[in-house]
Amino acid sequence: MRNFFRGFKYAFNGIAVLIKTGRNFKIQFLAFCLVSFAGIYFQITTTEWLIIFGFSALVLSLEALNTSIEKICDLYSTGRNENIKTIKDIAAGTVLIAAVFAAIVGVIIFWKYI
């Protein structure tokens, strides 16, 4: 049981690092907060909340994974490396895909309230 709770400590430490050092994570978390305030203001439905939370979790999680991939790549190679660049670009593209779809879903959900 002790290891179970220790795992939470490590996870929270990782989130703290993301919040302190991750510029894109901060921007995406701010967007999540703004969307949440809009959801409260417009009193969106439970289903709409579930969709918002699902997409927000996806985007924030992918950004965390992208940051991890970038840090691993930086450990492997500090110089110019085309393979590393491709890996980082693909990881960043993954976040962009999720963020674009999240934005589209947000527009669809909030359109009727505006």
Chimera marker file (.cmm) of the C-alpha trace (Angstrom):
<marker_set name="trace">
<marker id="1" x="0.000" y="0.000" z="0.000" r="1" g="1" b="0" radius="0.5"/>
<marker id="2" x="2.915" y="2.303" z="0.755" r="1" g="1" b="0" radius="0.5"/>
<marker id="3" x="4.250" y="1.966" z="-2.811" r="1" g="1" b="0" radius="0.5"/>
<marker id="4" x="0.784" y="2.767" z="-4.113" r="1" g="1" b="0" radius="0.5"/>
<marker id="5" x="0.748" y="6.141" z="-2.351" r="1" g="1" b="0" radius="0.5"/>
<marker id="6" x="4.389" y="6.783" z="-3.276" r="1" g="1" b="0" radius="0.5"/>
<marker id="7" x="3.318" y="6.459" z="-6.915" r="1" g="1" b="0" radius="0.5"/>
<marker id="8" x="0.840" y="9.297" z="-6.393" r="1" g="1" b="0" radius="0.5"/>
<marker id="9" x="3.622" y="11.428" z="-4.925" r="1" g="1" b="0" radius="0.5"/>
<marker id="10" x="5.742" y="10.894" z="-8.039" r="1" g="1" b="0" radius="0.5"/>
<marker id="11" x="2.778" y="11.639" z="-10.296" r="1" g="1" b="0" radius="0.5"/>
<marker id="12" x="2.009" y="14.892" z="-8.476" r="1" g="1" b="0" radius="0.5"/>
<marker id="13" x="5.692" y="15.837" z="-8.673" r="1" g="1" b="0" radius="0.5"/>
<marker id="14" x="5.511" y="15.313" z="-12.437" r="1" g="1" b="0" radius="0.5"/>
<marker id="15" x="2.422" y="17.500" z="-12.717" r="1" g="1" b="0" radius="0.5"/>
<marker id="16" x="4.164" y="20.185" z="-10.648" r="1" g="1" b="0" radius="0.5"/>
<marker id="17" x="7.130" y="20.113" z="-13.050" r="1" g="1" b="0" radius="0.5"/>
<marker id="18" x="4.745" y="20.476" z="-15.993" r="1" g="1" b="0" radius="0.5"/>
<marker id="19" x="3.036" y="23.465" z="-14.400" r="1" g="1" b="0" radius="0.5"/>
<marker id="20" x="6.335" y="25.133" z="-13.444" r="1" g="1" b="0" radius="0.5"/>
<marker id="21" x="8.269" y="24.543" z="-16.666" r="1" g="1" b="0" radius="0.5"/>
<marker id="22" x="5.808" y="23.670" z="-19.419" r="1" g="1" b="0" radius="0.5"/>
<marker id="23" x="4.770" y="26.809" z="-21.300" r="1" g="1" b="0" radius="0.5"/>
<marker id="24" x="2.377" y="24.923" z="-23.582" r="1" g="1" b="0" radius="0.5"/>
<marker id="25" x="0.960" y="22.949" z="-20.660" r="1" g="1" b="0" radius="0.5"/>
<marker id="26" x="0.237" y="26.222" z="-18.836" r="1" g="1" b="0" radius="0.5"/>
<marker id="27" x="-1.532" y="27.626" z="-21.907" r="1" g="1" b="0" radius="0.5"/>
<marker id="28" x="-3.616" y="24.482" z="-22.330" r="1" g="1" b="0" radius="0.5"/>
<marker id="29" x="-4.446" y="24.362" z="-18.627" r="1" g="1" b="0" radius="0.5"/>
<marker id="30" x="-5.527" y="28.018" z="-18.797" r="1" g="1" b="0" radius="0.5"/>
<marker id="31" x="-7.745" y="27.149" z="-21.774" r="1" g="1" b="0" radius="0.5"/>
<marker id="32" x="-9.256" y="24.312" z="-19.722" r="1" g="1" b="0" radius="0.5"/>
<marker id="33" x="-9.959" y="26.746" z="-16.860" r="1" g="1" b="0" radius="0.5"/>
<marker id="34" x="-11.592" y="29.261" z="-19.212" r="1" g="1" b="0" radius="0.5"/>
<marker id="35" x="-13.742" y="26.553" z="-20.795" r="1" g="1" b="0" radius="0.5"/>
<marker id="36" x="-14.702" y="25.330" z="-17.330" r="1" g="1" b="0" radius="0.5"/>
<marker id="37" x="-15.770" y="28.828" z="-16.278" r="1" g="1" b="0" radius="0.5"/>
<marker id="38" x="-17.762" y="29.133" z="-19.503" r="1" g="1" b="0" radius="0.5"/>
<marker id="39" x="-19.395" y="25.775" z="-18.755" r="1" g="1" b="0" radius="0.5"/>
<marker id="40" x="-20.401" y="26.974" z="-15.311" r="1" g="1" b="0" radius="0.5"/>
<marker id="41" x="-21.638" y="30.301" z="-16.673" r="1" g="1" b="0" radius="0.5"/>
<marker id="42" x="-23.718" y="28.725" z="-19.445" r="1" g="1" b="0" radius="0.5"/>
<marker id="43" x="-24.803" y="25.777" z="-17.261" r="1" g="1" b="0" radius="0.5"/>
<marker id="44" x="-23.894" y="23.154" z="-19.835" r="1" g="1" b="0" radius="0.5"/>
<marker id="45" x="-25.390" y="19.678" z="-19.550" r="1" g="1" b="0" radius="0.5"/>
<marker id="46" x="-23.771" y="16.698" z="-17.826" r="1" g="1" b="0" radius="0.5"/>
<marker id="47" x="-23.076" y="15.104" z="-21.195" r="1" g="1" b="0" radius="0.5"/>
<marker id="48" x="-21.399" y="18.286" z="-22.406" r="1" g="1" b="0" radius="0.5"/>
<marker id="49" x="-19.274" y="18.364" z="-19.228" r="1" g="1" b="0" radius="0.5"/>
<marker id="50" x="-18.181" y="14.783" z="-19.838" r="1" g="1" b="0" radius="0.5"/>
<marker id="51" x="-17.156" y="15.646" z="-23.385" r="1" g="1" b="0" radius="0.5"/>
<marker id="52" x="-15.281" y="18.777" z="-22.247" r="1" g="1" b="0" radius="0.5"/>
<marker id="53" x="-13.476" y="16.867" z="-19.500" r="1" g="1" b="0" radius="0.5"/>
<marker id="54" x="-12.650" y="14.003" z="-21.853" r="1" g="1" b="0" radius="0.5"/>
<marker id="55" x="-11.100" y="16.231" z="-24.498" r="1" g="1" b="0" radius="0.5"/>
<marker id="56" x="-9.328" y="18.353" z="-21.886" r="1" g="1" b="0" radius="0.5"/>
<marker id="57" x="-7.819" y="15.263" z="-20.278" r="1" g="1" b="0" radius="0.5"/>
<marker id="58" x="-6.719" y="14.031" z="-23.697" r="1" g="1" b="0" radius="0.5"/>
<marker id="59" x="-5.015" y="17.304" z="-24.653" r="1" g="1" b="0" radius="0.5"/>
<marker id="60" x="-3.327" y="17.799" z="-21.256" r="1" g="1" b="0" radius="0.5"/>
<marker id="61" x="-2.174" y="14.176" z="-21.135" r="1" g="1" b="0" radius="0.5"/>
<marker id="62" x="-0.780" y="14.311" z="-24.656" r="1" g="1" b="0" radius="0.5"/>
<marker id="63" x="1.056" y="17.534" z="-23.807" r="1" g="1" b="0" radius="0.5"/>
<marker id="64" x="2.580" y="15.802" z="-20.771" r="1" g="1" b="0" radius="0.5"/>
<marker id="65" x="3.620" y="12.869" z="-22.959" r="1" g="1" b="0" radius="0.5"/>
<marker id="66" x="5.029" y="15.254" z="-25.582" r="1" g="1" b="0" radius="0.5"/>
<marker id="67" x="7.081" y="17.019" z="-22.906" r="1" g="1" b="0" radius="0.5"/>
<marker id="68" x="8.406" y="13.647" z="-21.712" r="1" g="1" b="0" radius="0.5"/>
<marker id="69" x="9.374" y="12.643" z="-25.243" r="1" g="1" b="0" radius="0.5"/>
<marker id="70" x="11.157" y="15.959" z="-25.772" r="1" g="1" b="0" radius="0.5"/>
<marker id="71" x="13.100" y="15.572" z="-22.521" r="1" g="1" b="0" radius="0.5"/>
<marker id="72" x="14.134" y="12.009" z="-23.416" r="1" g="1" b="0" radius="0.5"/>
<marker id="73" x="15.252" y="13.172" z="-26.853" r="1" g="1" b="0" radius="0.5"/>
<marker id="74" x="17.265" y="16.004" z="-25.285" r="1" g="1" b="0" radius="0.5"/>
<marker id="75" x="19.032" y="13.476" z="-23.048" r="1" g="1" b="0" radius="0.5"/>
<marker id="76" x="19.908" y="11.360" z="-26.062" r="1" g="1" b="0" radius="0.5"/>
<marker id="77" x="21.188" y="14.137" z="-28.288" r="1" g="1" b="0" radius="0.5"/>
<marker id="78" x="21.953" y="17.782" z="-27.597" r="1" g="1" b="0" radius="0.5"/>
<marker id="79" x="23.135" y="18.573" z="-31.109" r="1" g="1" b="0" radius="0.5"/>
<marker id="80" x="21.221" y="18.809" z="-34.383" r="1" g="1" b="0" radius="0.5"/>
<marker id="81" x="19.749" y="15.413" z="-35.217" r="1" g="1" b="0" radius="0.5"/>
<marker id="82" x="17.153" y="14.970" z="-37.958" r="1" g="1" b="0" radius="0.5"/>
<marker id="83" x="15.713" y="11.812" z="-36.380" r="1" g="1" b="0" radius="0.5"/>
<marker id="84" x="15.243" y="13.581" z="-33.048" r="1" g="1" b="0" radius="0.5"/>
<marker id="85" x="13.639" y="16.535" z="-34.849" r="1" g="1" b="0" radius="0.5"/>
<marker id="86" x="11.210" y="14.185" z="-36.587" r="1" g="1" b="0" radius="0.5"/>
<marker id="87" x="10.312" y="12.472" z="-33.306" r="1" g="1" b="0" radius="0.5"/>
<marker id="88" x="9.701" y="15.821" z="-31.591" r="1" g="1" b="0" radius="0.5"/>
<marker id="89" x="7.663" y="17.111" z="-34.534" r="1" g="1" b="0" radius="0.5"/>
<marker id="90" x="5.452" y="14.011" z="-34.556" r="1" g="1" b="0" radius="0.5"/>
<marker id="91" x="4.886" y="14.250" z="-30.789" r="1" g="1" b="0" radius="0.5"/>
<marker id="92" x="3.999" y="17.953" z="-31.091" r="1" g="1" b="0" radius="0.5"/>
<marker id="93" x="1.716" y="17.166" z="-34.034" r="1" g="1" b="0" radius="0.5"/>
<marker id="94" x="-0.137" y="14.643" z="-31.908" r="1" g="1" b="0" radius="0.5"/>
<marker id="95" x="-0.961" y="17.343" z="-29.373" r="1" g="1" b="0" radius="0.5"/>
<marker id="96" x="-2.001" y="19.716" z="-32.142" r="1" g="1" b="0" radius="0.5"/>
<marker id="97" x="-4.413" y="17.168" z="-33.624" r="1" g="1" b="0" radius="0.5"/>
<marker id="98" x="-6.097" y="16.647" z="-30.250" r="1" g="1" b="0" radius="0.5"/>
<marker id="99" x="-6.196" y="20.396" z="-29.530" r="1" g="1" b="0" radius="0.5"/>
<marker id="100" x="-7.796" y="21.203" z="-32.891" r="1" g="1" b="0" radius="0.5"/>
<marker id="101" x="-10.481" y="18.569" z="-32.396" r="1" g="1" b="0" radius="0.5"/>
<marker id="102" x="-11.028" y="19.791" z="-28.816" r="1" g="1" b="0" radius="0.5"/>
<marker id="103" x="-11.498" y="23.326" z="-30.106" r="1" g="1" b="0" radius="0.5"/>
<marker id="104" x="-13.985" y="22.134" z="-32.739" r="1" g="1" b="0" radius="0.5"/>
<marker id="105" x="-15.928" y="20.225" z="-30.089" r="1" g="1" b="0" radius="0.5"/>
<marker id="106" x="-15.852" y="23.306" z="-27.851" r="1" g="1" b="0" radius="0.5"/>
<marker id="107" x="-17.317" y="25.451" z="-30.614" r="1" g="1" b="0" radius="0.5"/>
<marker id="108" x="-20.030" y="22.870" z="-31.277" r="1" g="1" b="0" radius="0.5"/>
<marker id="109" x="-20.927" y="22.670" z="-27.561" r="1" g="1" b="0" radius="0.5"/>
<marker id="110" x="-20.879" y="26.410" z="-26.825" r="1" g="1" b="0" radius="0.5"/>
<marker id="111" x="-22.329" y="27.657" z="-30.131" r="1" g="1" b="0" radius="0.5"/>
<marker id="112" x="-25.922" y="27.306" z="-28.951" r="1" g="1" b="0" radius="0.5"/>
<marker id="113" x="-25.191" y="29.257" z="-25.762" r="1" g="1" b="0" radius="0.5"/>
<marker id="114" x="-23.572" y="32.255" z="-27.429" r="1" g="1" b="0" radius="0.5"/>
<link id1="1" id2="2" r="1" g="1" b="0" radius="0.2"/>
<link id1="2" id2="3" r="1" g="1" b="0" radius="0.2"/>
<link id1="3" id2="4" r="1" g="1" b="0" radius="0.2"/>
<link id1="4" id2="5" r="1" g="1" b="0" radius="0.2"/>
<link id1="5" id2="6" r="1" g="1" b="0" radius="0.2"/>
<link id1="6" id2="7" r="1" g="1" b="0" radius="0.2"/>
<link id1="7" id2="8" r="1" g="1" b="0" radius="0.2"/>
<link id1="8" id2="9" r="1" g="1" b="0" radius="0.2"/>
<link id1="9" id2="10" r="1" g="1" b="0" radius="0.2"/>
<link id1="10" id2="11" r="1" g="1" b="0" radius="0.2"/>
<link id1="11" id2="12" r="1" g="1" b="0" radius="0.2"/>
<link id1="12" id2="13" r="1" g="1" b="0" radius="0.2"/>
<link id1="13" id2="14" r="1" g="1" b="0" radius="0.2"/>
<link id1="14" id2="15" r="1" g="1" b="0" radius="0.2"/>
<link id1="15" id2="16" r="1" g="1" b="0" radius="0.2"/>
<link id1="16" id2="17" r="1" g="1" b="0" radius="0.2"/>
<link id1="17" id2="18" r="1" g="1" b="0" radius="0.2"/>
<link id1="18" id2="19" r="1" g="1" b="0" radius="0.2"/>
<link id1="19" id2="20" r="1" g="1" b="0" radius="0.2"/>
<link id1="20" id2="21" r="1" g="1" b="0" radius="0.2"/>
<link id1="21" id2="22" r="1" g="1" b="0" radius="0.2"/>
<link id1="22" id2="23" r="1" g="1" b="0" radius="0.2"/>
<link id1="23" id2="24" r="1" g="1" b="0" radius="0.2"/>
<link id1="24" id2="25" r="1" g="1" b="0" radius="0.2"/>
<link id1="25" id2="26" r="1" g="1" b="0" radius="0.2"/>
<link id1="26" id2="27" r="1" g="1" b="0" radius="0.2"/>
<link id1="27" id2="28" r="1" g="1" b="0" radius="0.2"/>
<link id1="28" id2="29" r="1" g="1" b="0" radius="0.2"/>
<link id1="29" id2="30" r="1" g="1" b="0" radius="0.2"/>
<link id1="30" id2="31" r="1" g="1" b="0" radius="0.2"/>
<link id1="31" id2="32" r="1" g="1" b="0" radius="0.2"/>
<link id1="32" id2="33" r="1" g="1" b="0" radius="0.2"/>
<link id1="33" id2="34" r="1" g="1" b="0" radius="0.2"/>
<link id1="34" id2="35" r="1" g="1" b="0" radius="0.2"/>
<link id1="35" id2="36" r="1" g="1" b="0" radius="0.2"/>
<link id1="36" id2="37" r="1" g="1" b="0" radius="0.2"/>
<link id1="37" id2="38" r="1" g="1" b="0" radius="0.2"/>
<link id1="38" id2="39" r="1" g="1" b="0" radius="0.2"/>
<link id1="39" id2="40" r="1" g="1" b="0" radius="0.2"/>
<link id1="40" id2="41" r="1" g="1" b="0" radius="0.2"/>
<link id1="41" id2="42" r="1" g="1" b="0" radius="0.2"/>
<link id1="42" id2="43" r="1" g="1" b="0" radius="0.2"/>
<link id1="43" id2="44" r="1" g="1" b="0" radius="0.2"/>
<link id1="44" id2="45" r="1" g="1" b="0" radius="0.2"/>
<link id1="45" id2="46" r="1" g="1" b="0" radius="0.2"/>
<link id1="46" id2="47" r="1" g="1" b="0" radius="0.2"/>
<link id1="47" id2="48" r="1" g="1" b="0" radius="0.2"/>
<link id1="48" id2="49" r="1" g="1" b="0" radius="0.2"/>
<link id1="49" id2="50" r="1" g="1" b="0" radius="0.2"/>
<link id1="50" id2="51" r="1" g="1" b="0" radius="0.2"/>
<link id1="51" id2="52" r="1" g="1" b="0" radius="0.2"/>
<link id1="52" id2="53" r="1" g="1" b="0" radius="0.2"/>
<link id1="53" id2="54" r="1" g="1" b="0" radius="0.2"/>
<link id1="54" id2="55" r="1" g="1" b="0" radius="0.2"/>
<link id1="55" id2="56" r="1" g="1" b="0" radius="0.2"/>
<link id1="56" id2="57" r="1" g="1" b="0" radius="0.2"/>
<link id1="57" id2="58" r="1" g="1" b="0" radius="0.2"/>
<link id1="58" id2="59" r="1" g="1" b="0" radius="0.2"/>
<link id1="59" id2="60" r="1" g="1" b="0" radius="0.2"/>
<link id1="60" id2="61" r="1" g="1" b="0" radius="0.2"/>
<link id1="61" id2="62" r="1" g="1" b="0" radius="0.2"/>
<link id1="62" id2="63" r="1" g="1" b="0" radius="0.2"/>
<link id1="63" id2="64" r="1" g="1" b="0" radius="0.2"/>
<link id1="64" id2="65" r="1" g="1" b="0" radius="0.2"/>
<link id1="65" id2="66" r="1" g="1" b="0" radius="0.2"/>
<link id1="66" id2="67" r="1" g="1" b="0" radius="0.2"/>
<link id1="67" id2="68" r="1" g="1" b="0" radius="0.2"/>
<link id1="68" id2="69" r="1" g="1" b="0" radius="0.2"/>
<link id1="69" id2="70" r="1" g="1" b="0" radius="0.2"/>
<link id1="70" id2="71" r="1" g="1" b="0" radius="0.2"/>
<link id1="71" id2="72" r="1" g="1" b="0" radius="0.2"/>
<link id1="72" id2="73" r="1" g="1" b="0" radius="0.2"/>
<link id1="73" id2="74" r="1" g="1" b="0" radius="0.2"/>
<link id1="74" id2="75" r="1" g="1" b="0" radius="0.2"/>
<link id1="75" id2="76" r="1" g="1" b="0" radius="0.2"/>
<link id1="76" id2="77" r="1" g="1" b="0" radius="0.2"/>
<link id1="77" id2="78" r="1" g="1" b="0" radius="0.2"/>
<link id1="78" id2="79" r="1" g="1" b="0" radius="0.2"/>
<link id1="79" id2="80" r="1" g="1" b="0" radius="0.2"/>
<link id1="80" id2="81" r="1" g="1" b="0" radius="0.2"/>
<link id1="81" id2="82" r="1" g="1" b="0" radius="0.2"/>
<link id1="82" id2="83" r="1" g="1" b="0" radius="0.2"/>
<link id1="83" id2="84" r="1" g="1" b="0" radius="0.2"/>
<link id1="84" id2="85" r="1" g="1" b="0" radius="0.2"/>
<link id1="85" id2="86" r="1" g="1" b="0" radius="0.2"/>
<link id1="86" id2="87" r="1" g="1" b="0" radius="0.2"/>
<link id1="87" id2="88" r="1" g="1" b="0" radius="0.2"/>
<link id1="88" id2="89" r="1" g="1" b="0" radius="0.2"/>
<link id1="89" id2="90" r="1" g="1" b="0" radius="0.2"/>
<link id1="90" id2="91" r="1" g="1" b="0" radius="0.2"/>
<link id1="91" id2="92" r="1" g="1" b="0" radius="0.2"/>
<link id1="92" id2="93" r="1" g="1" b="0" radius="0.2"/>
<link id1="93" id2="94" r="1" g="1" b="0" radius="0.2"/>
<link id1="94" id2="95" r="1" g="1" b="0" radius="0.2"/>
<link id1="95" id2="96" r="1" g="1" b="0" radius="0.2"/>
<link id1="96" id2="97" r="1" g="1" b="0" radius="0.2"/>
<link id1="97" id2="98" r="1" g="1" b="0" radius="0.2"/>
<link id1="98" id2="99" r="1" g="1" b="0" radius="0.2"/>
<link id1="99" id2="100" r="1" g="1" b="0" radius="0.2"/>
<link id1="100" id2="101" r="1" g="1" b="0" radius="0.2"/>
<link id1="101" id2="102" r="1" g="1" b="0" radius="0.2"/>
<link id1="102" id2="103" r="1" g="1" b="0" radius="0.2"/>
<link id1="103" id2="104" r="1" g="1" b="0" radius="0.2"/>
<link id1="104" id2="105" r="1" g="1" b="0" radius="0.2"/>
<link id1="105" id2="106" r="1" g="1" b="0" radius="0.2"/>
<link id1="106" id2="107" r="1" g="1" b="0" radius="0.2"/>
<link id1="107" id2="108" r="1" g="1" b="0" radius="0.2"/>
<link id1="108" id2="109" r="1" g="1" b="0" radius="0.2"/>
<link id1="109" id2="110" r="1" g="1" b="0" radius="0.2"/>
<link id1="110" id2="111" r="1" g="1" b="0" radius="0.2"/>
<link id1="111" id2="112" r="1" g="1" b="0" radius="0.2"/>
<link id1="112" id2="113" r="1" g="1" b="0" radius="0.2"/>
<link id1="113" id2="114" r="1" g="1" b="0" radius="0.2"/>
</marker_set>
